Amino acid sequence: MSAFMDFWLIVVLAGFAAGTLGTYACLWSAESRRPRLICLMYHRFVTDDEYRRCRGADRIYSLPLARFEQQLDYLRRNGYRSVSLAEAVAFAERRATLPERSVLITIDDGARSVLTRALPRLREHGFCATLFVTTDPTAYVFDASEPEQQRLTDDELRALDPDVIDVQAHGVTHRPLTSLGDDELRRELVDSRAALEHILGRPVRYMAVPGGWYDGRVRRLAREAGYEGVCVSDVGAIRPGTDVMRLRRVNVAGYNDLDEFIARIQPASLARIRFKTALRRVPKRLLGPRLWMPIRAVLRGSRSPGQVAARHGS
Ligand SMILES: [Zn+2]
């Protein structure tokens, strides 16, 4: 009996090992294909002092300005050119090609630090970015006690030069879209877009899903609501043939130093991150946002579960 059990244990372990290696090989192969476009994902910009006070998830989604400058400097010195989201969508839809060293810079939520801290650095380096704005200024991703992390006012949004900061949608309240019924989900998609179009006086065609929570229903209703491209938080590069309603990005965490930043945009590293992320997302997918977000808050040891749930990424 024992030998029989050992045999099946070996079979199961061998199967698991083969499956794991096979999955990694597929991801490595997918990430190595060219041409490819890297889409970077940022959130809030902080000073070194502010970063030292960050705890929990804020250490991921707040980026010290000095690091942002180093990253932009690296991209410029290495011949990268930033592209608009419209160019990225055209590239994914095989309507346009892009130079090999292209990068799409995206910033989520719409905190004032984008205007006061990121914009001058982007201009200085000759880069543009797409800003996904959550329209409700009281949404929990904004920090009313810190002027730099409050939502940009309507006037500030209107004053942004769209050739440098292109404003697109990011929901009304930043709630996980997968947790909403159809009617509420439609309101998040339609109302956020309408509010931004009213503020900006021009069409809003793209969005990023808040918190990376999406599924087939979210993508379908986003398309029905008129969106022509959706950024998600899944890790990976964009390439010709990529589904434009699921554009992968690379999150740049506040604690990533320059070497880690450089590593994160290489194919082998992206494959490794995708592999680890796929494993980590098993509980998120199984439990859903309502159950998983409080558990994640506790695991990340932030100031309070509510704050972490609120001030999570994307
Ligand atoms: Zn967000």
Residues whose N, C-alpha, C, O or C-beta is under 5 A from the ligand:
A	BS01	ZN	D108 D109 P210 G211 G313 S314
